[in-house]
Amino acid sequence: MVNSGFTESLVNQQRGIALKPFILIACIAISSQVYAGKPHQHAAHQHGVATLDVASDGTTLHIALDSPADNLLGFEHAPKTPAQKAELEQLGKQLARATTLLDIPAGCTASAGQVALPAFGKGEHSDVSASYTLSCQALPERLTLQLWQHYPRLNKLTVNLALASGQSRQTLRRGEALALKGK
C-alpha cells in the first residue's frame, strides 16, 4: 500500500517544480515595482506598449510577455467575423512558438510557449500573455526580438529583468534588441 502522505508530498513537489518559472516571473513583477519605488500595481493597459519579464535561474531564462490584444490582433473585442476568429486562432499558434517572440540564441533551446488568449469580457480591456523557457549552455549577452516584425502595432516594450547581476528595467523601441549583459 502506498503511503498517501508520501504521494501527496511528491505531487506537491512536482507542482512546485512546474510553478517555479511562474513564481520567478511573479517575483520580477513585484520586485520591479519596488525597484522603481512604486507600490505593486498592475501595469496600465496601453495600446502600442507591452511588458516583457525576463528572469534567469542559472543558465535558464524564463520569459513572459503581456500585451493588450489590440497590439497583436488589431482588436480587443470577441471575434465577430470568421476572419477575426481565424486571426485569434493564428495568434495562439504563433505565440506557442518562441521564435515568434525572439531569435533563439546559439547554445539555447526553447520550450513551447504557454499562451493565454483573452476571455473578451464585456466592456473590459483584453490582454494576451505568453511565457517561455530558454535553456542555455551559457546566458546570451542579448536577445534579438522578432515580435517587432510580427506585430506592427507594437511600438514600445517595457522589460523587467531579474538576472544574477541584479534587477533592472529597460524600455525598448521598435526594432531594438534586449541587452542581458552590459549595454
TIVO-2410 file (N, C-alpha, C; in nm, 3 decimals):
# residues 183
REC num residu      c1      c2      c3 atome chaine
REC   1      M   0.084  -0.119   0.000     N      A
REC   1      M   0.000   0.000   0.000    CA      A
REC   1      M   0.088   0.124   0.000     C      A
REC   2      V   0.053   0.221  -0.082     N      A
REC   2      V   0.132   0.344  -0.094    CA      A
REC   2      V   0.092   0.441   0.016     C      A
REC   3      N   0.191   0.500   0.080     N      A
REC   3      N   0.168   0.599   0.184    CA      A
REC   3      N   0.109   0.724   0.119     C      A
REC   4      S  -0.016   0.758   0.155     N      A
REC   4      S  -0.082   0.872   0.091    CA      A
REC   4      S  -0.012   1.003   0.124     C      A
REC   5      G   0.048   1.015   0.242     N      A
REC   5      G   0.123   1.136   0.276    CA      A
REC   5      G   0.244   1.152   0.184     C      A
REC   6      F   0.311   1.040   0.155     N      A
REC   6      F   0.425   1.043   0.064    CA      A
REC   6      F   0.381   1.084  -0.075     C      A
REC   7      T   0.270   1.025  -0.123     N      A
REC   7      T   0.218   1.056  -0.256    CA      A
REC   7      T   0.180   1.203  -0.265     C      A
REC   8      E   0.112   1.255  -0.162     N      A
REC   8      E   0.073   1.396  -0.161    CA      A
REC   8      E   0.196   1.485  -0.165     C      A
REC   9      S   0.299   1.449  -0.087     N      A
REC   9      S   0.422   1.526  -0.084    CA      A
REC   9      S   0.489   1.526  -0.221     C      A
REC  10      L   0.492   1.412  -0.287     N      A
REC  10      L   0.552   1.401  -0.419    CA      A
REC  10      L   0.477   1.487  -0.521     C      A
REC  11      V   0.345   1.483  -0.516     N      A
REC  11      V   0.264   1.564  -0.608    CA      A
REC  11      V   0.290   1.711  -0.583     C      A
REC  12      N   0.297   1.753  -0.457     N      A
REC  12      N   0.324   1.893  -0.425    CA      A
REC  12      N   0.462   1.935  -0.472     C      A
REC  13      Q   0.561   1.846  -0.461     N      A
REC  13      Q   0.695   1.877  -0.511    CA      A
REC  13      Q   0.691   1.895  -0.662     C      A
REC  14      Q   0.620   1.809  -0.732     N      A
REC  14      Q   0.610   1.821  -0.877    CA      A
REC  14      Q   0.540   1.951  -0.916     C      A
REC  15      R   0.435   1.987  -0.844     N      A
REC  15      R   0.367   2.113  -0.871    CA      A
REC  15      R   0.463   2.229  -0.850     C      A
REC  16      G   0.541   2.222  -0.742     N      A
REC  16      G   0.638   2.329  -0.712    CA      A
REC  16      G   0.738   2.345  -0.825     C      A
REC  17      I   0.784   2.233  -0.880     N      A
REC  17      I   0.879   2.239  -0.991    CA      A
REC  17      I   0.813   2.301  -1.112     C      A
REC  18      A   0.689   2.263  -1.142     N      A
REC  18      A   0.619   2.319  -1.257    CA      A
REC  18      A   0.589   2.467  -1.239     C      A
REC  19      L   0.567   2.511  -1.116     N      A
REC  19      L   0.533   2.651  -1.091    CA      A
REC  19      L   0.655   2.741  -1.078     C      A
REC  20      K   0.774   2.684  -1.065     N      A
REC  20      K   0.894   2.764  -1.040    CA      A
REC  20      K   0.911   2.879  -1.139     C      A
REC  21      P   0.899   2.859  -1.272     N      A
REC  21      P   0.914   2.971  -1.364    CA      A
REC  21      P   0.812   3.081  -1.338     C      A
REC  22      F   0.690   3.043  -1.305     N      A
REC  22      F   0.585   3.142  -1.284    CA      A
REC  22      F   0.609   3.219  -1.155     C      A
REC  23      I   0.664   3.152  -1.054     N      A
REC  23      I   0.698   3.219  -0.929    CA      A
REC  23      I   0.808   3.321  -0.956     C      A
REC  24      L   0.907   3.284  -1.036     N      A
REC  24      L   1.013   3.378  -1.070    CA      A
REC  24      L   0.958   3.501  -1.142     C      A
REC  25      I   0.869   3.479  -1.237     N      A
REC  25      I   0.811   3.591  -1.311    CA      A
REC  25      I   0.730   3.680  -1.217     C      A
REC  26      A   0.655   3.620  -1.125     N      A
REC  26      A   0.578   3.700  -1.029    CA      A
REC  26      A   0.671   3.782  -0.942     C      A
REC  27      C   0.783   3.723  -0.902     N      A
REC  27      C   0.881   3.797  -0.822    CA      A
REC  27      C   0.937   3.915  -0.899     C      A
REC  28      I   0.959   3.897  -1.027     N      A
REC  28      I   1.008   4.008  -1.110    CA      A
REC  28      I   0.907   4.121  -1.110     C      A
REC  29      A   0.783   4.086  -1.136     N      A
REC  29      A   0.678   4.189  -1.145    CA      A
REC  29      A   0.668   4.268  -1.015     C      A
REC  30      I   0.671   4.199  -0.902     N      A
REC  30      I   0.659   4.266  -0.773    CA      A
REC  30      I   0.786   4.345  -0.743     C      A
REC  31      S   0.902   4.282  -0.761     N      A
REC  31      S   1.026   4.349  -0.727    CA      A
REC  31      S   1.056   4.465  -0.820     C      A
REC  32      S   1.010   4.458  -0.944     N      A
REC  32      S   1.036   4.570  -1.035    CA      A
REC  32      S   0.960   4.693  -0.990     C      A
REC  33      Q   0.843   4.675  -0.929     N      A
REC  33      Q   0.769   4.789  -0.876    CA      A
REC  33      Q   0.842   4.846  -0.754     C      A
REC  34      V   0.894   4.758  -0.668     N      A
REC  34      V   0.970   4.804  -0.552    CA      A
REC  34      V   1.096   4.875  -0.599     C      A
REC  35      Y   1.164   4.817  -0.698     N      A
REC  35      Y   1.287   4.875  -0.754    CA      A
REC  35      Y   1.260   5.016  -0.806     C      A
REC  36      A   1.144   5.034  -0.866     N      A
REC  36      A   1.109   5.164  -0.921    CA      A
REC  36      A   1.056   5.258  -0.814     C      A
REC  37      G   1.046   5.209  -0.689     N      A
REC  37      G   0.998   5.292  -0.581    CA      A
REC  37      G   0.848   5.312  -0.582     C      A
REC  38      K   0.775   5.222  -0.645     N      A
REC  38      K   0.630   5.233  -0.655    CA      A
REC  38      K   0.566   5.113  -0.586     C      A
REC  39      P   0.447   5.131  -0.530     N      A
REC  39      P   0.377   5.014  -0.475    CA      A
REC  39      P   0.336   4.922  -0.588     C      A
REC  40      H   0.317   4.795  -0.557     N      A
REC  40      H   0.280   4.697  -0.659    CA      A
REC  40      H   0.142   4.727  -0.715     C      A
REC  41      Q   0.132   4.734  -0.845     N      A
REC  41      Q   0.004   4.750  -0.913    CA      A
REC  41      Q   0.016   4.690  -1.051     C      A
REC  42      H  -0.096   4.658  -1.110     N      A
REC  42      H  -0.093   4.602  -1.244    CA      A
REC  42      H  -0.052   4.712  -1.342     C      A
REC  43      A   0.020   4.673  -1.445     N      A
REC  43      A   0.062   4.770  -1.545    CA      A
REC  43      A  -0.061   4.828  -1.614     C      A
REC  44      A  -0.050   4.954  -1.650     N      A
REC  44      A  -0.161   5.018  -1.719    CA      A
REC  44      A  -0.177   4.954  -1.856     C      A
REC  45      H  -0.300   4.941  -1.898     N      A
REC  45      H  -0.332   4.885  -2.029    CA      A
REC  45      H  -0.316   4.998  -2.130     C      A
REC  46      Q  -0.210   4.990  -2.209     N      A
REC  46      Q  -0.180   5.098  -2.304    CA      A
REC  46      Q  -0.154   5.038  -2.441     C      A
REC  47      H  -0.230   5.080  -2.539     N      A
REC  47      H  -0.211   5.028  -2.675    CA      A
REC  47      H  -0.075   5.072  -2.728     C      A
REC  48      G  -0.010   4.981  -2.801     N      A
REC  48      G   0.122   5.008  -2.856    CA      A
REC  48      G   0.235   4.971  -2.763     C      A
REC  49      V   0.202   4.938  -2.637     N      A
REC  49      V   0.303   4.908  -2.535    CA      A
REC  49      V   0.276   4.769  -2.477     C      A
REC  50      A   0.381   4.691  -2.457     N      A
REC  50      A   0.371   4.559  -2.394    CA      A
REC  50      A   0.479   4.548  -2.288     C      A
REC  51      T   0.465   4.447  -2.202     N      A
REC  51      T   0.562   4.421  -2.096    CA      A
REC  51      T   0.626   4.285  -2.118     C      A
REC  52      L   0.758   4.280  -2.100     N      A
REC  52      L   0.832   4.156  -2.109    CA      A
REC  52      L   0.908   4.139  -1.979     C      A
REC  53      D   0.884   4.029  -1.907     N      A
REC  53      D   0.956   3.997  -1.784    CA      A
REC  53      D   1.055   3.887  -1.815     C      A
REC  54      V   1.180   3.907  -1.774     N      A
REC  54      V   1.286   3.810  -1.801    CA      A
REC  54      V   1.360   3.781  -1.670     C      A
REC  55      A   1.366   3.654  -1.632     N      A
REC  55      A   1.437   3.614  -1.510    CA      A
REC  55      A   1.534   3.502  -1.545     C      A
REC  56      S   1.650   3.507  -1.482     N      A
REC  56      S   1.746   3.397  -1.502    CA      A
REC  56      S   1.751   3.311  -1.378     C      A
REC  57      D   1.771   3.183  -1.402     N      A
REC  57      D   1.788   3.084  -1.296    CA      A
REC  57      D   1.904   2.997  -1.345     C      A
REC  58      G   2.025   3.033  -1.305     N      A
REC  58      G   2.143   2.966  -1.359    CA      A
REC  58      G   2.156   3.000  -1.506     C      A
REC  59      T   2.154   2.898  -1.591     N      A
REC  59      T   2.164   2.921  -1.736    CA      A
REC  59      T   2.027   2.909  -1.805     C      A
REC  60      T   1.923   2.923  -1.727     N      A
REC  60      T   1.787   2.917  -1.781    CA      A
REC  60      T   1.724   3.055  -1.775     C      A
REC  61      L   1.659   3.093  -1.883     N      A
REC  61      L   1.584   3.219  -1.888    CA      A
REC  61      L   1.435   3.190  -1.890     C      A
REC  62      H   1.362   3.257  -1.804     N      A
REC  62      H   1.216   3.250  -1.802    CA      A
REC  62      H   1.166   3.383  -1.857     C      A
REC  63      I   1.085   3.377  -1.960     N      A
REC  63      I   1.041   3.497  -2.030    CA      A
REC  63      I   0.889   3.499  -2.035     C      A
REC  64      A   0.829   3.613  -2.001     N      A
REC  64      A   0.684   3.626  -2.005    CA      A
REC  64      A   0.647   3.757  -2.076     C      A
REC  65      L   0.558   3.747  -2.172     N      A
REC  65      L   0.507   3.862  -2.247    CA      A
REC  65      L   0.364   3.888  -2.204     C      A
REC  66      D   0.331   4.016  -2.182     N      A
REC  66      D   0.193   4.055  -2.153    CA      A
REC  66      D   0.164   4.178  -2.239     C      A
REC  67      S   0.058   4.169  -2.319     N      A
REC  67      S   0.027   4.276  -2.414    CA      A
REC  67      S  -0.123   4.295  -2.430     C      A
REC  68      P  -0.165   4.420  -2.449     N      A
REC  68      P  -0.304   4.439  -2.490    CA      A
REC  68      P  -0.330   4.363  -2.620     C      A
REC  69      A  -0.446   4.301  -2.630     N      A
REC  69      A  -0.480   4.224  -2.750    CA      A
REC  69      A  -0.472   4.311  -2.876     C      A
REC  70      D  -0.504   4.437  -2.863     N      A
REC  70      D  -0.502   4.526  -2.979    CA      A
REC  70      D  -0.364   4.530  -3.046     C      A
REC  71      N  -0.257   4.523  -2.967     N      A
REC  71      N  -0.121   4.525  -3.022    CA      A
REC  71      N  -0.094   4.407  -3.115     C      A
REC  72      L  -0.152   4.294  -3.082     N      A
REC  72      L  -0.121   4.170  -3.152    CA      A
REC  72      L  -0.229   4.128  -3.251     C      A
REC  73      L  -0.352   4.170  -3.224     N      A
REC  73      L  -0.465   4.130  -3.309    CA      A
REC  73      L  -0.523   4.245  -3.391     C      A
REC  74      G  -0.515   4.365  -3.336     N      A
REC  74      G  -0.580   4.479  -3.400    CA      A
REC  74      G  -0.722   4.500  -3.349     C      A
REC  75      F  -0.765   4.420  -3.253     N      A
REC  75      F  -0.897   4.438  -3.190    CA      A
REC  75      F  -0.893   4.380  -3.049     C      A
REC  76      E  -0.988   4.426  -2.964     N      A
REC  76      E  -0.995   4.379  -2.826    CA      A
REC  76      E  -1.133   4.327  -2.788     C      A
REC  77      H  -1.214   4.302  -2.883     N      A
REC  77      H  -1.349   4.250  -2.857    CA      A
REC  77      H  -1.354   4.104  -2.901     C      A
REC  78      A  -1.456   4.036  -2.861     N      A
REC  78      A  -1.473   3.897  -2.905    CA      A
REC  78      A  -1.478   3.895  -3.058     C      A
REC  79      P  -1.412   3.799  -3.120     N      A
REC  79      P  -1.413   3.792  -3.267    CA      A
REC  79      P  -1.556   3.789  -3.320     C      A
REC  80      K  -1.583   3.875  -3.419     N      A
REC  80      K  -1.718   3.885  -3.474    CA      A
REC  80      K  -1.731   3.822  -3.611     C      A
REC  81      T  -1.621   3.812  -3.682     N      A
REC  81      T  -1.625   3.759  -3.818    CA      A
REC  81      T  -1.541   3.632  -3.825     C      A
REC  82      P  -1.561   3.552  -3.927     N      A
REC  82      P  -1.475   3.435  -3.945    CA      A
REC  82      P  -1.327   3.474  -3.957     C      A
REC  83      A  -1.300   3.588  -4.019     N      A
REC  83      A  -1.160   3.633  -4.033    CA      A
REC  83      A  -1.100   3.665  -3.896     C      A
REC  84      Q  -1.176   3.730  -3.809     N      A
REC  84      Q  -1.124   3.761  -3.675    CA      A
REC  84      Q  -1.106   3.634  -3.593     C      A
REC  85      K  -1.195   3.538  -3.607     N      A
REC  85      K  -1.180   3.411  -3.537    CA      A
REC  85      K  -1.053   3.340  -3.583     C      A
REC  86      A  -1.026   3.346  -3.713     N      A
REC  86      A  -0.905   3.284  -3.768    CA      A
REC  86      A  -0.780   3.358  -3.717     C      A
REC  87      E  -0.787   3.492  -3.708     N      A
REC  87      E  -0.673   3.570  -3.657    CA      A
REC  87      E  -0.641   3.532  -3.513     C      A
REC  88      L  -0.744   3.517  -3.431     N      A
REC  88      L  -0.724   3.479  -3.292    CA      A
REC  88      L  -0.661   3.340  -3.282     C      A
REC  89      E  -0.711   3.246  -3.360     N      A
REC  89      E  -0.655   3.111  -3.361    CA      A
REC  89      E  -0.509   3.113  -3.408     C      A
REC  90      Q  -0.481   3.192  -3.511     N      A
REC  90      Q  -0.345   3.203  -3.564    CA      A
REC  90      Q  -0.251   3.266  -3.460     C      A
REC  91      L  -0.300   3.366  -3.385     N      A
REC  91      L  -0.218   3.428  -3.281    CA      A
REC  91      L  -0.177   3.325  -3.178     C      A
REC  92      G  -0.270   3.240  -3.135     N      A
REC  92      G  -0.237   3.136  -3.038    CA      A
REC  92      G  -0.128   3.043  -3.090     C      A
REC  93      K  -0.138   3.006  -3.217     N      A
REC  93      K  -0.037   2.918  -3.277    CA      A
REC  93      K   0.098   2.989  -3.289     C      A
REC  94      Q   0.096   3.117  -3.329     N      A
REC  94      Q   0.221   3.193  -3.342    CA      A
REC  94      Q   0.292   3.203  -3.207     C      A
REC  95      L   0.218   3.244  -3.104     N      A
REC  95      L   0.280   3.266  -2.974    CA      A
REC  95      L   0.324   3.136  -2.907     C      A
REC  96      A   0.271   3.023  -2.950     N      A
REC  96      A   0.317   2.894  -2.895    CA      A
REC  96      A   0.461   2.865  -2.938     C      A
REC  97      R   0.507   2.934  -3.042     N      A
REC  97      R   0.645   2.918  -3.089    CA      A
REC  97      R   0.730   3.034  -3.036     C      A
REC  98      A   0.832   3.005  -2.961     N      A
REC  98      A   0.919   3.109  -2.905    CA      A
REC  98      A   0.982   3.194  -3.014     C      A
REC  99      T   1.001   3.137  -3.133     N      A
REC  99      T   1.065   3.211  -3.242    CA      A
REC  99      T   0.979   3.326  -3.293     C      A
REC 100      T   0.852   3.329  -3.257     N      A
REC 100      T   0.768   3.444  -3.291    CA      A
REC 100      T   0.812   3.564  -3.207     C      A
REC 101      L   0.857   3.537  -3.086     N      A
REC 101      L   0.898   3.643  -2.994    CA      A
REC 101      L   1.043   3.684  -3.015     C      A
REC 102      L   1.132   3.586  -3.035     N      A
REC 102      L   1.275   3.618  -3.041    CA      A
REC 102      L   1.351   3.513  -3.120     C      A
REC 103      D   1.472   3.552  -3.163     N      A
REC 103      D   1.564   3.456  -3.224    CA      A
REC 103      D   1.622   3.372  -3.110     C      A
REC 104      I   1.623   3.242  -3.127     N      A
REC 104      I   1.681   3.155  -3.023    CA      A
REC 104      I   1.832   3.159  -3.039     C      A
REC 105      P   1.904   3.209  -2.936     N      A
REC 105      P   2.049   3.220  -2.947    CA      A
REC 105      P   2.116   3.082  -2.960     C      A
REC 106      A   2.233   3.081  -3.022     N      A
REC 106      A   2.311   2.958  -3.032    CA      A
REC 106      A   2.338   2.906  -2.892     C      A
REC 107      G   2.329   2.776  -2.875     N      A
REC 107      G   2.352   2.714  -2.745    CA      A
REC 107      G   2.231   2.714  -2.654     C      A
REC 108      C   2.116   2.759  -2.707     N      A
REC 108      C   1.993   2.761  -2.628    CA      A
REC 108      C   1.884   2.678  -2.697     C      A
REC 109      T   1.797   2.620  -2.618     N      A
REC 109      T   1.677   2.555  -2.670    CA      A
REC 109      T   1.558   2.618  -2.599     C      A
REC 110      A   1.446   2.625  -2.669     N      A
REC 110      A   1.327   2.691  -2.615    CA      A
REC 110      A   1.215   2.591  -2.592     C      A
REC 111      S   1.140   2.614  -2.488     N      A
REC 111      S   1.020   2.534  -2.462    CA      A
REC 111      S   0.907   2.588  -2.550     C      A
REC 112      A   0.804   2.510  -2.565     N      A
REC 112      A   0.684   2.560  -2.633    CA      A
REC 112      A   0.623   2.666  -2.543     C      A
REC 113      G   0.567   2.768  -2.603     N      A
REC 113      G   0.508   2.876  -2.526    CA      A
REC 113      G   0.379   2.835  -2.457     C      A
REC 114      Q   0.358   2.890  -2.341     N      A
REC 114      Q   0.231   2.876  -2.269    CA      A
REC 114      Q   0.154   3.004  -2.298     C      A
REC 115      V   0.043   2.994  -2.368     N      A
REC 115      V  -0.028   3.111  -2.417    CA      A
REC 115      V  -0.163   3.124  -2.348     C      A
REC 116      A  -0.197   3.246  -2.307     N      A
REC 116      A  -0.329   3.277  -2.251    CA      A
REC 116      A  -0.392   3.383  -2.340     C      A
REC 117      L  -0.490   3.341  -2.419     N      A
REC 117      L  -0.562   3.434  -2.505    CA      A
REC 117      L  -0.672   3.501  -2.424     C      A
REC 118      P  -0.718   3.617  -2.468     N      A
REC 118      P  -0.817   3.692  -2.389    CA      A
REC 118      P  -0.951   3.621  -2.378     C      A
REC 119      A  -1.019   3.648  -2.267     N      A
REC 119      A  -1.153   3.595  -2.245    CA      A
REC 119      A  -1.259   3.687  -2.305     C      A
REC 120      F  -1.220   3.809  -2.340     N      A
REC 120      F  -1.309   3.908  -2.402    CA      A
REC 120      F  -1.433   3.934  -2.319     C      A
REC 121      G  -1.413   3.982  -2.195     N      A
REC 121      G  -1.526   4.022  -2.111    CA      A
REC 121      G  -1.591   4.147  -2.166     C      A
REC 122      K  -1.718   4.160  -2.144     N      A
REC 122      K  -1.794   4.272  -2.197    CA      A
REC 122      K  -1.743   4.403  -2.136     C      A
REC 123      G  -1.700   4.495  -2.222     N      A
REC 123      G  -1.655   4.626  -2.179    CA      A
REC 123      G  -1.519   4.628  -2.112     C      A
REC 124      E  -1.449   4.516  -2.109     N      A
REC 124      E  -1.319   4.510  -2.043    CA      A
REC 124      E  -1.206   4.515  -2.145     C      A
REC 125      H  -1.090   4.561  -2.099     N      A
REC 125      H  -0.972   4.554  -2.183    CA      A
REC 125      H  -0.932   4.407  -2.193     C      A
REC 126      S  -0.877   4.368  -2.305     N      A
REC 126      S  -0.837   4.228  -2.325    CA      A
REC 126      S  -0.687   4.221  -2.346     C      A
REC 127      D  -0.623   4.131  -2.273     N      A
REC 127      D  -0.479   4.113  -2.281    CA      A
REC 127      D  -0.445   3.972  -2.326     C      A
REC 128      V  -0.324   3.961  -2.381     N      A
REC 128      V  -0.269   3.833  -2.424    CA      A
REC 128      V  -0.140   3.812  -2.345     C      A
REC 129      S  -0.120   3.690  -2.297     N      A
REC 129      S   0.002   3.656  -2.224    CA      A
REC 129      S   0.065   3.532  -2.284     C      A
REC 130      A   0.197   3.528  -2.281     N      A
REC 130      A   0.270   3.410  -2.327    CA      A
REC 130      A   0.398   3.398  -2.245     C      A
REC 131      S   0.436   3.275  -2.212     N      A
REC 131      S   0.560   3.255  -2.138    CA      A
REC 131      S   0.641   3.143  -2.202     C      A
REC 132      Y   0.771   3.156  -2.186     N      A
REC 132      Y   0.867   3.064  -2.249    CA      A
REC 132      Y   0.981   3.038  -2.152     C      A
REC 133      T   1.050   2.927  -2.175     N      A
REC 133      T   1.172   2.896  -2.102    CA      A
REC 133      T   1.281   2.867  -2.203     C      A
REC 134      L   1.395   2.934  -2.188     N      A
REC 134      L   1.512   2.906  -2.271    CA      A
REC 134      L   1.616   2.839  -2.183     C      A
REC 135      S   1.658   2.721  -2.221     N      A
REC 135      S   1.766   2.651  -2.152    CA      A
REC 135      S   1.892   2.671  -2.235     C      A
REC 136      C   1.993   2.733  -2.173     N      A
REC 136      C   2.113   2.771  -2.248    CA      A
REC 136      C   2.238   2.708  -2.187     C      A
REC 137      Q   2.339   2.689  -2.271     N      A
REC 137      Q   2.469   2.644  -2.221    CA      A
REC 137      Q   2.532   2.756  -2.140     C      A
REC 138      A   2.515   2.879  -2.186     N      A
REC 138      A   2.559   2.999  -2.115    CA      A
REC 138      A   2.458   3.109  -2.152     C      A
REC 139      L   2.430   3.198  -2.058     N      A
REC 139      L   2.334   3.303  -2.087    CA      A
REC 139      L   2.385   3.393  -2.199     C      A
REC 140      P   2.301   3.422  -2.296     N      A
REC 140      P   2.343   3.511  -2.406    CA      A
REC 140      P   2.359   3.655  -2.357     C      A
REC 141      E   2.435   3.734  -2.430     N      A
REC 141      E   2.453   3.874  -2.394    CA      A
REC 141      E   2.334   3.958  -2.436     C      A
REC 142      R   2.261   3.913  -2.539     N      A
REC 142      R   2.148   3.990  -2.589    CA      A
REC 142      R   2.048   3.896  -2.657     C      A
REC 143      L   1.926   3.944  -2.669     N      A
REC 143      L   1.822   3.871  -2.740    CA      A
REC 143      L   1.769   3.959  -2.852     C      A
REC 144      T   1.768   3.904  -2.972     N      A
REC 144      T   1.711   3.975  -3.087    CA      A
REC 144      T   1.562   3.941  -3.090     C      A
REC 145      L   1.480   4.045  -3.083     N      A
REC 145      L   1.336   4.027  -3.073    CA      A
REC 145      L   1.271   4.025  -3.211     C      A
REC 146      Q   1.196   3.920  -3.237     N      A
REC 146      Q   1.124   3.907  -3.364    CA      A
REC 146      Q   0.982   3.962  -3.356     C      A
REC 147      L   0.934   3.988  -3.236     N      A
REC 147      L   0.796   4.034  -3.223    CA      A
REC 147      L   0.772   4.166  -3.295     C      A
REC 148      W   0.878   4.246  -3.313     N      A
REC 148      W   0.863   4.373  -3.386    CA      A
REC 148      W   0.815   4.347  -3.529     C      A
REC 149      Q   0.867   4.242  -3.593     N      A
REC 149      Q   0.830   4.212  -3.731    CA      A
REC 149      Q   0.688   4.153  -3.741     C      A
REC 150      H   0.648   4.080  -3.641     N      A
REC 150      H   0.518   4.013  -3.645    CA      A
REC 150      H   0.401   4.102  -3.606     C      A
REC 151      Y   0.428   4.203  -3.523     N      A
REC 151      Y   0.320   4.284  -3.468    CA      A
REC 151      Y   0.348   4.434  -3.488     C      A
REC 152      P   0.312   4.487  -3.603     N      A
REC 152      P   0.344   4.627  -3.635    CA      A
REC 152      P   0.275   4.729  -3.546     C      A
REC 153      R   0.172   4.691  -3.473     N      A
REC 153      R   0.103   4.785  -3.383    CA      A
REC 153      R   0.179   4.801  -3.251     C      A
REC 154      L   0.277   4.716  -3.226     N      A
REC 154      L   0.358   4.722  -3.105    CA      A
REC 154      L   0.473   4.819  -3.128     C      A
REC 155      N   0.484   4.922  -3.046     N      A
REC 155      N   0.586   5.025  -3.064    CA      A
REC 155      N   0.686   5.034  -2.950     C      A
REC 156      K   0.649   4.985  -2.832     N      A
REC 156      K   0.735   5.002  -2.716    CA      A
REC 156      K   0.721   4.879  -2.626     C      A
REC 157      L   0.832   4.838  -2.568     N      A
REC 157      L   0.836   4.722  -2.480    CA      A
REC 157      L   0.903   4.762  -2.349     C      A
REC 158      T   0.832   4.746  -2.239     N      A
REC 158      T   0.892   4.768  -2.108    CA      A
REC 158      T   0.942   4.633  -2.060     C      A
REC 159      V   1.072   4.623  -2.035     N      A
REC 159      V   1.134   4.496  -1.998    CA      A
REC 159      V   1.180   4.503  -1.853     C      A
REC 160      N   1.132   4.410  -1.772     N      A
REC 160      N   1.175   4.396  -1.633    CA      A
REC 160      N   1.270   4.277  -1.626     C      A
REC 161      L   1.392   4.302  -1.582     N      A
REC 161      L   1.494   4.197  -1.576    CA      A
REC 161      L   1.527   4.162  -1.432     C      A
REC 162      A   1.537   4.033  -1.403     N      A
REC 162      A   1.587   3.984  -1.275    CA      A
REC 162      A   1.692   3.879  -1.310     C      A
REC 163      L   1.817   3.923  -1.314     N      A
REC 163      L   1.928   3.837  -1.353    CA      A
REC 163      L   2.023   3.821  -1.236     C      A
REC 164      A   2.119   3.732  -1.248     N      A
REC 164      A   2.217   3.712  -1.141    CA      A
REC 164      A   2.292   3.843  -1.111     C      A
REC 165      S   2.306   3.928  -1.212     N      A
REC 165      S   2.377   4.055  -1.195    CA      A
REC 165      S   2.291   4.162  -1.128     C      A
REC 166      G   2.162   4.135  -1.109     N      A
REC 166      G   2.074   4.231  -1.042    CA      A
REC 166      G   1.946   4.253  -1.119     C      A
REC 167      Q   1.868   4.348  -1.070     N      A
REC 167      Q   1.741   4.382  -1.133    CA      A
REC 167      Q   1.755   4.513  -1.208     C      A
REC 168      S   1.683   4.522  -1.319     N      A
REC 168      S   1.683   4.647  -1.394    CA      A
REC 168      S   1.559   4.652  -1.482     C      A
REC 169      R   1.538   4.765  -1.540     N      A
REC 169      R   1.428   4.786  -1.632    CA      A
REC 169      R   1.484   4.853  -1.756     C      A
REC 170      Q   1.439   4.806  -1.871     N      A
REC 170      Q   1.476   4.866  -1.999    CA      A
REC 170      Q   1.349   4.903  -2.074     C      A
REC 171      T   1.357   5.009  -2.149     N      A
REC 171      T   1.248   5.045  -2.239    CA      A
REC 171      T   1.302   5.031  -2.380     C      A
REC 172      L   1.240   4.944  -2.457     N      A
REC 172      L   1.285   4.921  -2.594    CA      A
REC 172      L   1.184   4.979  -2.691     C      A
REC 173      R   1.235   5.037  -2.796     N      A
REC 173      R   1.152   5.090  -2.904    CA      A
REC 173      R   1.158   4.993  -3.021     C      A
REC 174      R   1.064   5.009  -3.111     N      A
REC 174      R   1.053   4.922  -3.229    CA      A
REC 174      R   1.191   4.893  -3.289     C      A
REC 175      G   1.221   4.762  -3.305     N      A
REC 175      G   1.343   4.718  -3.370    CA      A
REC 175      G   1.462   4.696  -3.278     C      A
REC 176      E   1.456   4.743  -3.154     N      A
REC 176      E   1.571   4.730  -3.064    CA      A
REC 176      E   1.581   4.589  -3.006     C      A
REC 177      A   1.705   4.547  -2.979     N      A
REC 177      A   1.731   4.417  -2.916    CA      A
REC 177      A   1.738   4.435  -2.765     C      A
REC 178      L   1.729   4.325  -2.694     N      A
REC 178      L   1.732   4.327  -2.548    CA      A
REC 178      L   1.872   4.290  -2.499     C      A
REC 179      A   1.938   4.382  -2.428     N      A
REC 179      A   2.071   4.357  -2.372    CA      A
REC 179      A   2.055   4.287  -2.237     C      A
REC 180      L   2.120   4.172  -2.222     N      A
REC 180      L   2.115   4.100  -2.096    CA      A
REC 180      L   2.242   4.122  -2.014     C      A
REC 181      K   2.350   4.160  -2.081     N      A
REC 181      K   2.478   4.185  -2.012    CA      A
REC 181      K   2.533   4.317  -2.063     C      A
REC 182      G   2.561   4.408  -1.973     N      A
REC 182      G   2.618   4.537  -2.014    CA      A
REC 182      G   2.534   4.602  -2.123     C      A
REC 183      K   2.563   4.719  -2.158     N      A
REC 183      K   2.488   4.784  -2.266    CA      A
REC 183      K   2.576   4.826  -2.378     C      A
***
